[in-house]
């Protein structure tokens, strides 16, 4: 039951887009200053709310520190349940445990999470972050999602595989383990910058020591030695991550969880692959991925008590199963399901769901393809349409086709373009113009009856063609029968798939007698004819068929086909056969028709089985084999910035799998990318089609069918280098920091920790000695060198004075429509999700949208 005390706490909850954080202090919710976002005390619990600004887009997380008390954990869980109820029951709830946070949670803190010692429960006290009497050592780990943990200030804490930040207030020294990689170093530099700007007002200095070349940084090593003492012996060897690799878990069980006579009852409903009709609105369910993740689904008509107890029952379920306390827990309501939850189901249908400019239907046993027409001219102006329709252009580019013959490439006669035989493999090169530049797509079509050698040769020859065009082509693997829409479109309604045989000029295909072709599509961009077994059972009431015999050809129209389908069927029949066609309406077939099919028999004649293609939200993963085992880390709420040049990334749009390879990606990971994608499909809990098209995309050559899944794609992003070496040079003031010398003595207080001895600074040409922290007025201006291109004043305010304030509440001189001009660079990035330069390149409507979400409008 919600108390008056809870209601008082929730009145501070803003309904505007953005991030809000509270800590549990004496069993009450206490707000955290935006300047402290990303810092988590290990002895505390936190509640983190993120509002994306659209319907059903609120996430509530409660974070559990490793040394927090059971009482605090219980209080946090109660507040989350009550907050969910206060917000109407639609938010997605998450339980986060220190060191095991979800990708979505980590995504809120782009520069990383900092775990601090102490907290209310441990008797330590939080201190103002904007002070300089500090001494701490941060152990930094992670490539994609960074965490920094306070450890003992000693050489004993170091190892050769990780990165460490020695923070002495006025200076931050980054020590890179010899076995750490460039990506980890870059992330650590960005974290050091974040600490400097957010916690020190931009006035601390940063220096970097390469652990394998310490002799190159003698002055910085003097500082480290003065603080840490003389090192005795070599630094410890690299240690593996605490967390074991978690390959995708394809074992999913659905349980109905309810209470009976005071006991928790767990009743198994089904195992994978799950279907949406298993979920009843009157009940609550748990989807269990063998302990790697536990997700609770609350039906809209479930009782208030059941919905309120959903989180507690999930925790009880984990305990009953003896799962680790770090097990991921998510609670969601019907209609507000996460993408991860939907991906557990073979099919998923949202109410009123449509795709792009219309509705598409998947090919089931009796299903038909009903692809609503759309204006292809919109594809260039709207890349999101290109992505949704899987069309890079209007298919008017140039086409070249080769067949694999004797394991070599043999160019196909243009008169036979569009004819593909199941016993062959083909390469199809499509060339088109975008923004005045040549773009290429290389399709690798694999016949169902092609030999293993031919399939291998097809892949090998694709590499040769790719090299000929300097790696520019986007490579697409196409399995016979799974041709993507653009592949259909480039053959202008003349694509014919023969079940077997070969198209080689020297080959003689055996006479098969009567041949039956199923024609599908409603215009030349979506039409193909596929040879099927010449039997009555192959017919489908929703389609057009061409039955070709020695003497006559029959054009058969099913009762469920449309006028457009009849038109394209007639056009396709002229390509397939030069004979006169006898039009046959379903139900009016002559006896000779059934004789050619081997006799009359039952076939698919029920139009009710027509079903919509399940639409799933796209998901982005980082692919890695760093530990010798395939591993994928999901990137939640992804943007173009999440595509790292050193990575291989997998984008799953459900109908297609994109493999994006950065220019600096590991060679082995690049080579294994295809296997990684196939492994992903094979182990997917929804039992995905293993022949789903896989599209190979290289950095700098992304087609609109890929970029359309990303908001505000910047084609010039990688032309402006932002490497670790350049960031290091830009951020580190080696001259200034080398002037600082340190010797032990005195006393000071570390953040969240007990009193200890501070360093004494001696400087040349300036006094940098630490002084007691002076409380600053919230309205005190902070000075920072602004970006010269931004055109801002250089005077910056605390974000709390600008966020969610009416014009009358703003400090004097602040233009309500230009609040972002008064943010520091770090606060700007944290709140708006991009640098000033990137923000200014966005269209005005997008800038306004981002400002609204951040509470700056």
N, C-alpha and C positions, 0 to 999 in steps of 0.2 A: 504494500500500500504506500502511495506517495505521501510523504510528510510535508508539513509546512516548511520545515528546514530545507528539504529537497527543492521545493518550489522556489524558495528564496535563492538557492544556488543556481537554478536553471534560468532565472530571470536575466542573468548575465550572458546567457547564450545568444549569440547573434544569429539571425536567420539569413544574414548576407553571406555570399560566397567567401571562402577562405579557410584558414587554419586557426583553430583555437585549442589551447592546451591548459589543463588544470592538473595540479598535484594533490594527492590526498594528505592533508595535514590535520592531525588530531581528528581523524575520521570525517573531515569536511573537505569539500572541493575548494581549492585556492588557485586563482588564475596565475599562469606563468607569463612573464613579460615576453613579447616577441623576440627580444634580444637574447633570451635564454633558450629559444627553440632549438632543438637538436641536442641539448645537454640533458642527460638523465642521471639522477643520483641512484646508485645501486640499492640504497636502503629505502627507496620510495616506490609508490605506485602512481601512475599518471593516467589521465583520460585525455585522449586526443580526438578532436572532432574535425572532420574535413567536409566542407560543403562545396560541391562542384557547381552549384547554381542552377541546376536543372532538376526536373521532376525525378524523384527517387534516386537522388545522387548524394545522399549524406552517408558518410562512414563514421562510425564511432569505434575507437580502439581503446582497450584498457591495457596498459603496459605494466608488467610485473618485474621489479628489480630483483636481482638474485638474493639480496639480503633483506628484502621487505618482509614485514610481519604478516602472519595469517590474517590478523584483524584488518590490516590495510588492504590486503588482497580481497577479502570479503566485502569491505566497504566499497572498493572500486567496482566489483561485480554488481553490487546492488545499485550504485549510482548509474552504471551503464544501462541496466534494465529499466530503471525509472526514466532516464534521459530518453531512451528509445520510445517509451510510452508517451512522454511529454511531447515528443516530436511526431507523434501520430503512428508509431509502429512501423514506419517504412525504412528507417536507416538499416544499413548493413553493419552488424556488430562483429568485432574481431577481438580475440584474446591474444595478446602479444607477450612473449617471454623474452627477457634479456638474452641476446645472442642468437635468438631464433625468430626474429621479426619477419613478417611477411614482406614480399616485394612491394606491395602497395604502401605499407607503413614506411619502409625505408625510402620509397620514392618521394615522400614529402620533404626529406632532408637530403637534398642533392649533394651537399658537400660532406655528408657522413653523420654518424651518431657518435657522441662522446659519452662514455660511461664514467661517471665521477664517483669517487669513494664518498661514503657518508650518506646522510639522509636523516629524517626526523627520528626514525625507529632506532638508529644506531647511536643517537645522542650527539652526532655532529650537527653543525648548523650550516645552512646555505649562506653564502656570502655574496656581496655585489661582484658581478663579473668584470666590471670596468675598473679594475685595480691592477697594480703592477707588483705588489709584494707577493709574488707567486713563485713556487718551485714545484714542478711536477713533471713526470715522464709519461708520455702517452704511447701505448703500443698500438700501431695502426695496421689493420688487416683489411684485405678485400680489393677487388679490381672493379666490380660493378657497383656494389653497395659497400661503403666503407664504414668500419667501426673503429673507434679509438678508445682504449681502456686505460684508465690510470693504473700504473703499476709502481712497484718499489723503485725509487730513484737510485738506481745502482746498475753497474755494468752487468750484474747477474741477471738482469731482466732482458738483456739484449740477445738476439739470435741472428744468424746470417741470412735468413729467408724473409724477414719482415722489415718494416720501417718504424722508426721511433722519433717522436718529437720531444725534445728537451725544452720545456717552456719555463723561462726564468723571468717572465713578466715583460721586460723591455726588449727581450730578444727571444726568438724561437729558432732552435737549431734542429734541422731535420737530418737524421742519420739513416742512410739507405743501406740495407743489408745487401751484400754482394750478389745474392741470389734473387733479389726482388726484381720485378720487371718494370718496364717503362710506364705501363699503365698504372701500376700501383704507386710509382713515384709521382706521377702527375696528380693522382687523386690525393696523395698526402700533401703535395704543395698547395693544392686548392684548399685543403682543410686548414693548413697553416695560415693561408691568406684569410680564410673565414674567421679564424680565432683572432687574428690581428685586427681585422676590420670591425668585427662585431663585439668583441670583448675588450679590445684595447683602443677603440676609436681610431684605428688606422695608424697608431703611433709606435707599434712594436716593429723590430727589424727581423728579417728572416734570412737564415743562412743554411746552406745544404752541404753535407759531408757525404761523399760516396764511400761507403764502408770498405770497398776494395781498394780505394786510393786515398786513404786518410792523409798521407803525406802531402797531397795536393792542397789541403786546407789546414795549414799549421795553426793559424790564429783561431779558427773555430775549434780545433782539437784542444787548444789551450783552455778555452771556455769549458768544454765538456770535461776535461781532466780536473779543472778547478772545482767543478760541481760534483762530479762522480768519483773523483779520486783516481789514482793511477791504476790502469787496468792490469790485472795479474793473469797472464795467459791469454789465449785466443778467445774470441767470442764463440758462444755455443752454436752448434749446427742448427740448420733450419728445422722447425718443428711443423708437423702437419696440422691442418685446421682441426679444431675440436670437433666440428661437425663432419660426419661421414657423408660421402657422396649420396645423393638421393636421386636415383634414376626414376624416370616416370613410372608411377605405380598403376598398373592396369587392372588391379584387383579391387573392385568396388562392390560394396554391399549396401543395400538400402534397408533400414530398420524403421519400424513403427515403434516409437517410444512413448509410453504413457504410464500413469500411476494407477495401481489397483490395490485397494485395501492398505494404502500406506507404503506399498512396495513399488520400486521402479521395475517396470516390465519392458523388456527389449524383445521385439518380435521381428524376425527377419522376413522381409517382403520379397526381395529379389536380389540377384547378382547381375554383374554386367553382362551384356549391354543393357543399360536401363532405358526405359521409355517414359515419356512425360505423363502418360495416362495412369501410371502407378501412384501419382501424388493426388490425394483427395483433399479438397479444400477444408474439410472438417477436422483434419488431423495434423499432427506434427511428425516430422521424420528426421532421421539422421542418415546421412550418406558418409560411409566410412571407407577411406582409401587405405585400408590395412594399417591404420594408425599414423600414417604420414600426414593426414588431414581429416578433421571431423567437421562436417557441415550440417547445420540444423536448418530445416525448412519449416516455416510456420504457415499453415493454411489460413486463408482469409476468414473462414468460418469456424476456425478452432476457438475453443472457449478462451475467455480472457485469462483465466488461471493457467491454462496450458501454454499460451503465448508468453505469459510473464515468467513461467518456470523453464522456458526453453533452454536458456543458458545454463542454469543450474543442473538441468538434466544431462546436458552435454558433458559438464564437468563430472557428474556422477557416472556417466557412461565411460569416460576415460579412466576413472578410478576402478570401475568394475572390470574393465578390460586389461588393467595393469599396464596401460600405455604410459610413456614418459610424461612428466609434468609439462614439458616443452611442446607437446602436441598442439598443432595449429587448430584453433576453434573459430568457426565463423557462424553467425546466426543471421538468417535472412527471411524476409516475408515473401509470400506469394506475390509475384509481379515485380519484385525487386531483386531477383536472383543475380548473382555475380556471373561473369563470363566463365570462370573456372567451374562453377556449379553446372552451368548449361553444357559445358564440354564433357560432362560425365554421361550425358544422355545421347542416345543414338539420333534422336531428332528432338527439336525444341521449337515450339510455336508460341510467339508472343501475341497477345490480343491485338487485332487490327494491324498485323505485321505485313509490310510490303517491302519490296526491294527496288531501290532506285526510283524509276518513273513508272513502275508497274509490278506485277507479280510473276514469279517464275515457278515452274513445277518440275520436280525431279522425276527421273525415269524409274518408276517402281515396276512391279510385275505388270500392272495395267495402267501405270501412270503415263501421262502425255507431257510433252514439253510445250508450254504456252508462254512464249517469251514476248512480252508486251513490246511493241515498237517504241523506239526512242530516237531523238534527234542526234545523229552522230556528230553534228557540227558543234554540239555542246561539250564534246570530250576535251577539246583543247583548252577551253575556257574554264572547265570544271573538272580537275583531275579526280575529284572524289567520285564523279560519275564514271570516269574511266576505270577506276578501281572496282566499283560496284558491278559494272557490266563486263569487266575483264576485257576491255577494248582500248588499245592504245591510240587508235585512230579509226578512220572510216574504211580501212582495208583497201585503200587505193594505191598502196605502194608497189614496189617491184618484188617479184617472186622468182626464186631460182630453186629447182628441185634436183637432188641427186639420189640415186639408189645405191645401196651397197651391193657391189658385184665383185666376187672373188676378193672380198675384204677391202676393196678399193672403191673410190667414188666414181660413179658413172652418171653423167648428166642425162636427165630424163627429157624426152621429146616434149616440147611445149604443147603439142596437140593432145597429149595424154595427162596434162596437169590436172590434178584433182582425183586421179584414179590410184588408189592404194590397195595393194594386195597383202593378205594376211601372212604370206610366206616371205615377205621382204621387210627390209628396214630402209628408211629414207631420212635424208637431211633436207630441211626446207629453210632457206634463208630469205627473210623478209626485210626489205629496206624501205625506210620512210624518212620524212623530214620532220624535225621539230625545232622550232626557233632557229631555222636556217641551217641546221646541222644534220648530217646523216646519222640515223639511228638504225640499229640492227636487232632482229630477233632470230635466233637459230633454233628451229624445232627439230627434235630427234624423235621420229615416229617409229615405234617398234611394233611389227606385226606379231599377232598372237602365235603364229606358227614359224616364226623366224628361228634360226639356230642360235645357240649361245655364242658361237663365234661371230655371227653377223651382228648380234646385239653389242658385243664387245667392240667390234670394228666400228660400229656406228658411233659409239662414245669416243673412240680413238680419233676418228676422222673429224668429229665435232671439235676436238681440241685443235686439230690442224687448221680448220676453218677459222676458229676463234683467234688463233695466233696470227693468221693472215690479216685479220682486221684489228690487230693490236689489242685484243682482249675486249673490244667494245660490245660484241653481241651479248644480248641476254639469252641464256640457254634454257630451253624448256623441254623437259622429257614428256613425251606424249605416248601413252599406252593405247593401243588399238581399242576403240570404243569409248575412250575417255577424252576425246578431242575438245579442247577449250573453245570458247565462242569465237575468239579472234581467228583461230586456225580454220574454223568453218567459213568465216567471212572472207578470207583472202582468196577462196576458190569460187566465190560469186555464185553460190547455189549449185555447183557442179561437183561437189565432193562425193565420191563413191568409195565405199569400203567393201572390197571383195573378201569373203571369208577365208579363202586359201589361195593357192597358186602364186604366180609371180608375174611381174610386168616386164620381165626381161625379153628383149626382142627374139632371142634365140630359143626361148623356152616354148614348149607346147603344153598348154594347160588341158587336162583331161576334160572331155565333154561330160558335163554333169546333168544333162537333160534339163528338166524344168528348173528355173532359178527364181527365187523370191527375194524382193528387196523392200525393206521398210523405209518409207520416206518421212522425215520429220523436219519441221521448221515452218515458219510463216512468212519468211522473206529470204532474199538471197544471202543475207548476213548470218542466217541461223539454220540453213538447210543442209542435210546430208542424207544419203541413201546408204543403208547398211544391209548387206546380204545376210539373210537368216535361213534356217532350214526350211526347205520347200515342203512344209507340212501345214495342215489346217490349224494346228495348235500354235503356230507362230503368229497368226493374225491377231489384231488388236482393234477393237471397235473405235478407238480414239485416233487411229492413224490412217494414212494412205499407203497402199502397197502396189508394187508392180510385179506381176507374175509373167515371166518371160518363158515361152516354150518355143519349139522349133518352128511352129507355124503361125502363132499369134501371141500377142502380148495383151494382158488384161490389166487395166488400171482400176483398182478396187478402192472404193471410198467407204470407210467406216462411218457409222451413224454419228459418232462423236467428233468427227473432224470438222474444222471450220472452213469457210470459203477461201481464206488465204492459203490454208494448207492444201486445198484442192488445186489452187493455181500453181503453187510451187511443185506439187506432185506431178502435174501435167508437164511443167517445164523439165523436171528431172527425168521423166519418162522418155522425153525426146533425146536426152543425153544417153540414157541406158539402151535404148532400142530404136532402130530406124523403122521397125515394123509398124503397121497400123495398130492403133490401140483400141481395144474394146472396153468402154467404160462400164464397170460393174458396180451397182449399188449394193451395199450390205443387205442381205435378205432376198436379193433378186439374182443370185448367181446361177449361170447355166450349168448343166451337168458336167460339161467338159472342163470347167474351172475346177470342180472338186476332183475330177479324175486326175488332172495334172498335179494336184496336191496329194495324191495317194488316197483320196477318199474324204468324205465330209466328217468332221469331228468337232469337239468342243474347243473353244478358244476364249481369250480374255474379252468379255463382253459387258463388264460391269463398270460403268463410269464413276461409281461412287468411290473407287479406290484412288482416284486422282488426289494427290496430296501436294501441299506446298513444300518447296525446298526449305529446309530448316536454316534460318539465318543465325549465325553465331557471331558474337563480337570478335574482332581480330585479336590475336595474342602474339606478343613478341618475346622471344627467348634468346639468351646468349648461349651458344654451344661451346662446350669446352671438353678437352680430354686431358687437362693438366695433371690429373691423378692417375692417368692411364685407363680411365673408365668414362664412357659417354655420360655427360652431365649437362642438364639444361637449367638455367636460372631465368625465371620469368621476370620481365621488366613491366611493371604495372603503369598504367596511364602514360604510355610511351610517347616520345616525341623524336624528332630527327636527331636531337642531341644524344639520344641513347644508342645510336649506331656508332660504335667505336671502331676506329680504323684498324685496330689490332684484333678485331673479333670476327667471328662468323656468327651471323644472327639468323634466326629462323622466324619468319612471320607467317602465322597460320591464319588464313582467311576462310578456312573450312573447305571451300571448293578448290582452293589451290594452296600450295606450300611454296613460299619464297625463301630461297637461301641467299642472303646478302653477305658478300665477302669483302671486308675492308682491305685496302691496299697494303696494310702492314700485318695482315692476318698470318698466323702460324701456318707454315706450309703443310704440315701434317693434318691440321684441322681443315684446311681448304680441300686437301685431297680426300679426306674422309667425309666431306660435307654431304655427299649423296647418301652415304650409308647412314649418317646421322638422321637425315630426313626420313629415310625408310624405317629406321629404328623408332623414330617418333611416331610414325603412323602405325607401325606394328604393335607398339605397346600402349597406344591410346585407349583409355578406358571405354570409349564409345565404340570400339571395334571399327575404326575408320577404314574406308576403302583403301587398300594398299596401292591401288593404281591412281590415286589422286595426283593430278599434275604437279610436278616439282619444277620450279622455275629458278634458275641460277642467275643471280644479279650481281654485278661487280660495282664497287664504289665508283661513282661518277658517271655510270651508264644506266641509271635507274629509269625504267619506263613509267608512264603515268599510272599504269595499273598497279604499280608498287607505291609510288609517291602519293597517290590519292588517299591512301590509308593514314597518312601523316598530315597533321594540321600545319599550314603555313610552311610548306617545303621550300627550302632555300637551295637552289641549284649551285650556288657559288660557295656553299659552306666550307667545302674542303679545299677550295682554291686559296683560302686564307689559312695558313698553317697555324696550329695552336698546340705544337708539340711540347713534350715535357721540357726539352732543352730550352725552348723559347720562353716558356712560363717561368722556368727556373731563373733565367737571365733577367726577365722583367721584374720578378718579385723579390729577388734576393739582392740586398745591398751589402755586398761582401766588404766593401771599403769601410762602411760605417760600423758594421757588426764586429769587424776584426779589431776595432779600437777598444772593445770592452774586455776588461780582465776581471776575473772573479777570484775571491778568496773567501773561505768560510768564516762565520762569526755572526753574532746578533740573534734576533728572533723574529719570526713572522708567522703568518697563518696561511696554509695552503687551502685552496677552495674546498669547502666541505670537510676539512680534516683538522687535526689537532695542531697546536702551536709547535713550531719547529724553528730551525735556524735558517735565516735568509742569507743570501750572498751579499757581499759588500762590493760595489762596483767602483772601479777606478777608470776614468775616461780621459781621453785626450781631446781638448778643445770643446768641452761641454760637460755639464753635470747631469748624469743619468741615474744618480742614486735614488733608490726607492723611497717614497714618502708615504705616510699614512693616507689611506684613501679618503678623499673628501666627498661627502654626499653631494650630488649635483641635482639641481632643480630639473624637473621633467622638461621644462621649456628651454633648458640650456642648449644652445646651438653647438653642433659638432662640425669642425672644419675638416675637409678632405679635398684632395686634388681631384677635381671632376674630370670626366672625359672631355677633351677639348671639342670633340665632334658633337657632343650632346647639346651644347649651348646652354648649360645650366649655370646657376649662380655660384655653386661651390659651398653654399650654406646648407647644412643638413639637419633634419629634425628627427627625434625619436618617432618611430612608426606609430606608437600608441596615440600620438597627438594628431595623426592624419587619418587613421583607419576608422571607418564607420562613424565619422563625425559630420554633423550638419554644417553648412557654411558658417553659421554664427559661432560654432564651437571651435573653429580652426584658429591657430595662432595668427596674430596680425601679420599682414603682408603675404599670406598664402592664398594663391588663386585656387578656388575649389576645383576648377577643371584641370589644374596642373599640379596636383598634390605630389605626383611621382617625382617632380623636379626637386623636391626637398628630401628625397631619400638618398642615403649613401648607396654606393654601388652594390654592396653586399645585401642591404635591405631591399634594394630594387630587385635583385635577382631572386631573393627568397620569396618575395611577395608576388612578383609578376612572372617568374619562371623563365626569364631570359635576360640577356645583357641589354644595356641601353641601346647599343648599336643595332642589335637584332630587333628590339622592340620598335625602333623608329622605322625599320624597313617594312613593318607590317602595315596592312591597310588600316584606315582610320576605324572602320567598324570593328576590326579585330582588337585594336588597341583599347577601344571603349569597352569591349566585352571583357578583356583581361582586367581592366581597372575595376569594373563592376564586381568581378569575382573576388578581387583582392580587397574590396571595401574602400576603394580610392576614387569613387565617383558619386 
